[in-house]
Amino acid sequence: MKHSPTAILLSTLISMPIIAAASDQNIEPLEAASTKATFLSGGATTVKKSGPNAFSLPAANLPLTKRLDFSVGNSFFRNPWVQAPATTDARDGLGPIFNTNGCQNCHIKDGRGHPPEEGATNAVSMLVRLSIPAMTPEQKKALITDGVIPEPMYGGQLQDFAISGAKPEGQIAISYQNVPVTFTDGEVVILRKPTLTLTDLQYGELHPQVQMSARIAPPMIGLGLLEQIPESTLYAIAEQQRKDGAGVSGKVNKVWDVQTQQTAVGRFGWKAGQPNLMQQNAAAFNGDVGLTSHLFPNENCTEQQTICAELPNGGQPEVSEKILNFVEFYSQHLAVPSRRNVTDPAVIQGERLFANIGCGSCHQSQIQTAKNEALPALSEQMINPYSDLLLHDMGEGLADHRGEFLATGTEWRTAPLWGIGYTEEVNGHTNFLHDGRARTLMEAVLWHGGEAQTSRDRVIALSKAERKALIAFLESL
């Protein structure tokens, strides 16, 4: 007899150490008074929390009556899925090929992933997207709904794990080449340029025109707020950038909404390839964990891979609509922690430099969310995401030469900067950018090119004291 996800969770929540469902005593209330507004990156949802669990708390204004839903969603996000058949029938159906058996393994502590360490056998919190160029009329038409043409043998991404009875598709290896950059005052910073290699391929050769793109898992904080930014706001920001004539020209990605069966504004993913959190989560369950849902009912094997048909599955669908709803609620309401050290003179100087250099054109500091009576905690919030959610040409240095819907091979969505100063204490590392190549915030800045080249060159000309102030500002976010 199968029990509902809620019933299963209610029977275990008392004994489970669910950090993200912390009681009010773990959250210090923050007033939205004008004197404190600069602290409130997520508006009234903002929490005051530091340490490894800084990204794992519910929105501060989420009513207690809704925190059980948050806890249930957290459980399905955090706990591992298992191979079918299993007595844990609400969580079975893993694989047969997959990247991880639980969302939290990639979004560690609801934070940022990292590239594999030297000698590691699995990437874990980084995956590799795969595709080939669209050549035929049929393939070009398919770009409207799929965004890319999957690699014929391995599909849209490489799975480096498998259940018993199956083989992983292959393994991911990264090597680095040193790239020195010299500031005007003579100080040298060594950047590292990654080279991606796939090894131990178990299902045949890759297509000769394969396109590969390494992606680390991004932080989970504030996603529901980003989802509530009106489309009109994004278009208005793009129009203003064009009017400013400073060489910055963001564009909205238009992607396929599986539920509505029409194009929609892209918001999530490194190239804004997903329109909403429901689809983002369902796609991750399917591609990363090997689980089907009503949005993605097919197993993540290609036609050439017969293992999905040969091995047991967890039923159809393996992730119920109810579970998807809980995970959506959880991912919508993970709070952004407050800014820190905002009155520090160095931080104030760094914020001024950030604006003068031109970084704020893409990394928009203040946006208001739409009114949404269905999600009152996220409704009409003045937030500071430091992102415009738009695509920008970032130059050849960061290019993956792999398009995604309207995004070209040199374009990336502006990554939100809120919470970036918490990265080391939450995740124990400071790996930034889409593939984690940058080991410091300054390295991440120095990789900026294309539309950001002018701002990057201005950073090169800063004095050492000014550079320290700029980093102090970023670390305050």
N, C-alpha and C positions, 0 to 999 in steps of 0.2 A: 504494500500500500504506500503510495507516494503522499508526502505531506507538503503543504505549501512552504515556500521559502520563508515566509514570516513565522510560521509555526516552528520550523526548524531553528531559526535564529532566536526566537523568544526562549526556547528551551536551553540555549547555550550562552546567551548574552551575559547572564549574571557571572558566570565563571570565566568569560573571555576577557583578556586584558586589552580592550579596545581603546587605544590611546585617542583616536580621532573623535570618539564619542565622549570626550572628557566632560565632567560636570562643570558647573559654573565656577567652581573654586579654582579651576585651572585657567580661566580666562579673566583677565583684568579688564573690566568695562572701560571703554574709551569714549569720552564725550565728544560730540561733533561740534564743539564750540569753536569760534573763529580762532582762538588762541592755540587750539590743538589741531586745526584742520590740516596743517602740513604733515602731521603724523599719519593721517587716515588714508592710506593708499587705496583701500577698498571701501571708502565711505563708512557707513555704519556697520558694515560687515567686518571691519578690521579688528584683529585681536592683538593683544600685547603678549607675545610669547617668544622666548628664545630657546636655544638648544636644539637637539635633534628632532624634537616634535613640533617645531615652529610652523611647519606646513600642514600639520595633521589635525587641525582643530576646525570645528564647524563655524560658520559665520556667527559673529558675536550677537547679531540681532535675530538669529534663528530661534523661534519659540521652542520651549521645552517640549511641547506637544509634537514637534517635528523632528526632534533629535533621535527618536527611535528609528525613523526612516533613514536618517543619516547613518546610524550605527549598522543597520541591516545592509545598506549599500556598501559601507566600509568593509563588512565581512566578506561580501562577494568580490570586492576589489582586492582584499588583502590575503585571504586564505587560498591555498592551492586547489586546483582542479585535478582530478584523477582519471586514470584510464578506465574506460568502460569494458565490461559491466562492473558495477561496484555497489555496495550497500549505500554509499553516499550518493544517492541517485539525483540529488539536486545539484551535485557538483561533478558529475562524471561526463565523459565524452572528450577528454583531453586528446589532442593530436588527430591523427597518428604522427604527423610531423608538426613541429611547433618551435617557437622561440623562447617561450617561458610557460610555466604552469600556473602563474598568478600575476596579476597586473602590478602588484607591489614590488615584484622582483625587478621590474624595469624602472618604474617610478618609485625609487627607493625612498621610504619615508615621505611619499607624495612629492618627492623632489626630482632632481636631475640625474639622468643616467651618465655613463662615462664609457669611453672606448675600452676595449680589452687591454689588460696589462700585458707586457711582454712575456711570452711563454704561456699565456692563458689558452685553454682548450676551447672555451666558449665565450661569445661576446656578451651574453646575458642582457645588459641594459642598452645595447646598441644593436640595430638590425641593418640589413642592406636591402634597399629597394632595387628591383630589377625591371627592366623593360627593353623594348627594341623600338627603333624608329617606325613610324607609321608610313608605309610605302604604298599599299594598295588603296583603292577607293573605299573598300569595306573597312579597312583599318582606320582610315582617316575619319570615316563616319563614326566608328566606335569610340573615338576620342571624346565625343560629346558626352557620352554616358560613363566611360571608364577613365578618362583623363590620360591614360597611358595604354600602350599595347604590352601586355605582360610577356616576359620571356617565355617562349613556347614550352620548354621542358620544366622550368622551375617556377613559373608564375610570377607574381608581383613582388615577392621578396624571398630571400633565402631563409629556410628554417634549419637551424643548426642543432636541434634536439629531435628525438623521436621516442615513441613508446616502445615497449618490448614487442618484437615482431616486425618492426620497421627500422629503416635506416635514416639518420639525419641527411638532409640534402647535401650538406657540406659544412665547411668551417670557414671562419672569417679571420684573416690575418692582416695586420696593418704595420707598415714600416714608415719611418719618417726621415725626411731630408731637412737639414738645418737651413734656415733662410734668415740671414742677419739683416737687421734694420737699424740704421744709425740716426739718432736724433740730432738736431742742429747743434746742440752743445757737445756732441761727441759720444754720448753714452750709446752703447749697443745693446739691443734686445734680440735674442735668437728666437725666431718663430720656427715652428715645425710644420712642414708640408707633408700630409699623409699620402701614402700609396696603398690602395686597397687591393687585396688579393683573396680570391676564393680558392680553397684547397679541398682535397678529399671529396670531390663531387661524386655522388653515388648514383645519379640517374642520367648520366650522359654528359656530353659536352654542352657548354653554353653556346648560344647563338653567336656567330662571329661579330655581329653588331650590337652586342649586349651593352646596355647602359646601366651603370651601378651608382648608387648613392647611399653612403653611410649616414645613419640618423641615430643620435642618442635620444633617449626618452626625455621630453621636456617636463618642467615642473607642472603640478596640477593646480596650484593656487589660483584663485580668481577667475576660473574658466567660465563660471556661470555669469559673472559680470561682463566678460567679453562677449558672451552670447547675447546679452541684452543691449549692446550698443546698436542704435538704429542704423539701418542700411544707409539712410539719408546722411547720417553723420560721416560715414566712411567715404561716400561720394563727395561730400562737401570738403573733407580734408584733402582728397586727391585733387579737387578743383583748385583749392587754395594753394597747394604746392605748385601747380602749373602756373598760377597767376604770379606767384612770388618770383619766378624766373631764376631760381638759384641752382638749377640743374637737378633738382629733386622732382621726380614725377612718379608717384605711386599709382598703382592701379589695383582695382578690385579683381580678385580671381572669381570666375563664375564656374561652378562645379555642379555635379549631378546630385540632386536630392532623391535618394532611393524611395523614400516614403511618398513624396508628392509626385514623383516621376516628372520632374522638371528642373531646369537649372536654378541655382540659388547662389547667393553670395558665399564665398569660401572664407572661413575664419580660423580653422584649427589645422594643426600640422605645420611643418617647417615651410611648406609652400602654400599654406591656406587651402589645402585640398579637400577639406571636409566642411560641410555647411553648418553642422550643429553637433552638440555633444552626444545625442542619442546615436547618430550615425558614426561619429568618431569612436565611441565605445564599442558599438556592434562590429565595426570594421576591425578594431583591435582584437576583440574576442575571436573573430574569424581568422585573421591573418597571423596574429601573434600566438594565440593559444589553441587554435584549431577547432573552434567551437562554432556551431551553426546557430542562427537566430531567424526570426521572421524577416529581418532585413537582408540577411545574407544566409540563405537556406542551403547553399552548396558547401561541401567540404573544401578545404583549401589545397586540394591536389589538382594538378593539371590532368588533361585527358591521357597523357602518357604515363602518369603515375597511377597504378591500379590499387595501391595499398589502401586508399580510403574506402574503396568498395569491398576489399577483402577482409578488413579488420572491423571489429564491433564498434558501433558508435553509441552515443548516449541518448538516442531518441531524436525525434524531430519536433521542434527544434531542441538543441541541447541547452541553450540559454533561453529561458522562457521570457515572455514579454514583461512579466512581473519583476523578474530579476533585472532586466534591462532598465526598468523604471526606477528601481532602487539605486542602481549604479549611476544612472543619470542624475538623480537627486543628490547623491553623494558628491559626484564630480562638479555639480553646479554650486555647491555650498561649502567647498573647502576655502577657508578664509585666507586672506592676505595678511601677513603680520605687519605691524606698524613700522614706519620709518624710525631710524634711530639717529641720535647725534645731530639733529637738524639745526641746533643753535651753535654747533662747533664752527668757529671762524673758517677753518679749512673747508668744511662741507659747504658753507655759504659761498665761499670763493669758487669751489668746484662747480656748484650749481650755476653760478654766473658764467663760468667758462664753458660749461656744457651748452648753455644757450647761445653764447657768442660764437662758438665754433660752428654751430648749426646743427648739432645733434638732435635738438628738439623738433626739427622739422618732421622727421620720421618717428622718433621716440616721443610721441605726443604726451604731455604731462597731465592734461586734464580733459576728461570726457565724461559726459553724463549718460547714464543708462536710460532706457526707455521705461515708461510706466507699464507694469505688468502685474495685474491683480492676482494672477495665478502663482506668481513668485514674489511675494511682497518683500522679502528680505533683500532681493536684488533690484527692486523697482526704484527708479528715479534716484540713483546713487551717483554722487559726484566722485569719480575715481581717478587715480593717477597710475595708469598702467605703463606709461612710457612706451607706447606702441600705437601705431595707426592701423594695424592689421592689414596693411596694404603690401603688395608685392613691389620690390625695388630691385633694380639691376645692381648687384653688389660687386661686379667686376670679375675678371678672369681668375683671380686668386682664390675665390670661394666657389667658383662655378663647378657644378657637377655634370653639366651638359646633358641634363635629363629634364625634359619638360613635364608639366603636370597640369592638365587642363590649360588655362591661359598662361600659366607660369612658364617662362623660358628656362633654359639651362643655366642662366646666370642670375635668375631672379629668386629672391627669398622673401618670405613674410617678415616684417619687422618684429623681432622677438620682444615680448614684454620684459621690462627690466625690473618690475616690482619684485621685491624679495631677493634680488640677486646677491645682496650683501650677506644673506644667510646661508649661501650655498655650502661653504666649508663646514659650518657647524651642523647642518642638516645631513649632508651627504659625505662629508669627510674628504672632499676633493674640490678643486676649482677648475673643472673642465668646462669650457664654454664653446659656443657656436654649434652648428647643426651636427658636426661629427666629433665634437669634443677636442679638437686639435689645440685650441687655446688653453694654456695652463694658468693664465692669469687674465684679469680684466684688461690690462694694457695690451696683452697679446691679441685679445679679441678685437680691441679697437684698431690695432695696426693691420688686421686682416681686411678691414673695410676698404672697398674700392668702388669703382663704378660711380653711382650717384653720390656715394659717401666719400669719394676721393678727396674733394676739397676739404672736408672736415678732418679727414685723416691727416692730410698734409699740414693743417693748422696745429694738430696735436704734435706732429714732428717738430714744429717750431717752438713749442712751449718750453719754458724753463723747467728744471727739475722740480722746483717747488710748486709750480703750476700743475705739473703732471701728478704730483702727489695729492694736490687738492682735488683734481678731477677724479682720481681713484677714490679718495675719501668720500666724495659725493656719491659715486656709484655704490660704494659699500654701505652708505646710509640708507639705500632704498630697501 
